[in-house]
Amino acid sequence: MTEQAQGEATVDISTWLATERTRLAYERTTMSWVRTGTSLITFGFTIYKFFQLENPAPGPPGRLIGPREFALLLVLIGLGSLVLGTWEERQGRRALRRRGPDVPRSMASVVAAWVAMLGILALVVMILRR
């Protein structure tokens, strides 16, 4: 670190750029998790609606897993991927903040939270509607 005239500590440009690249890599990775979670949630909800329209009667009782259960599982896996991706990014940001406290908040985490809320809404609709 170098000292400025006013006594403020500043980070040299190469360290700042490395930190910024790392932060942006965490952001891109989180957005990939969001894209994967969104795909799983929408695919699960689509399967649910398709089989609800195609065959409104419940399937035979001897079947281990039906289309409804498979769709619920896909939505749950999508929600889990959003949680895991957000948790991974937060761990990385904490490590970056230990080196420099001026790491900004993640907008990817905000998007992940919005998508998770929509996924939870889809899950509730799927559970309540038989």
N, C-alpha and C positions, 0 to 999 in steps of 0.2 A: 504494500500500500504506500501511496505517496501522500504527503501533507500539502494542503492548500494554504494560501496566505492567511485565511481566516481561522485556521485550525481545524477544519473539517477533514476527515479522512475520506479519500476517494480511492476507488478501485481502478487499476490501470485498464486500458481499453480492451486488451486481449482477454483478461479475466472476465470483464463485463460481458463481452461478446460470447465467451464460452458459456457463461451462466444463462445468457439469453437464448442461445441455441438449445441448451438442455431444457429450459423452460418450455420452449416451443415444441420440442420433441415430446415432452409430457403432454402438451396440449393436443398434438396430432394423434398420439396414441389413445388419449381419452376419446377423441372424436371417432376413432376407429371402433372403440368399444361401444360408443353410442350408436354408430351405424349398424354394428352387429346386433346389438340389443333391439334396436328398432326393427330390423329385418325379422328377427325371431318373433317379436311381439306381433307384428302385422301378419306374418305368415300363420302364426297360431290362430289369431282372430279370424283370418280368412278361411282357414280350414274349418273352424267352428261354424262360421256362418254358412259356408258351402254345404256342409253336411246337415245343418239345421234346415236349410231350404230343400235340399235333395231328399232327405229322409227325416221328417219331423218326429217319427216314432223312435223310442230308444232301441238300441241294438239288442241282440240276444244276450241273455244273462250269463251264458257260459264264456263269453269273450273276456280275455284278460284286460285288454286295453282297447277302447274304442276311439273313434275320431274325436269325441269331446274331451276325453282324458288326454289324448295326444296333443290336442290344441292347448289345453290347460298347461301341460308340461312344457310346451314350446314358449308360452308366455312367461312361465316361471323361470325358465332358463334365460330368457331375454332380460327379465328383471334382475336376475342374479348377475348377468354379465355387466349390467349398468352399475350395480353396487360394487362389484369387484374392480371394474375399470376406474371408478371414482375413488375407491379406497387406495388403489395403486398410485394414482396421481397425487393424492393428498400426502402419501408417504414420501414421494419424491419431492414435492414442494416443501415439506418440512425439512428435508435434508438441504435443499437449496436455501431456505430461510436461515438455517444455522450458519451458512457461509456469508449470507448477505440478507438483511431483513427487508430489503426493498423489493422483494419478489411480489408482483401484483397478483390479485385474485384471478382464478381461472374462470373464464366464460364457458369453457367446455363442461365444467362441473354444473353450471347453471342449466345448460342445455340438457345434460344427463338427468338432472332433477326434474325438468319439465317432461321429458320423455318417460321417466319412471312414473310420474303422476298419471300420465295418459295410459301407461301399461297397467297400473294398479286399477284404474277405472275400467279398462277392458277386462281385466281379470274378475272384478266384482260383477260386471254385467254377465260374463260367462258363467259365473257360479250361481248367480241369482236366477237366471233364466234357464229353465230346464226344457 
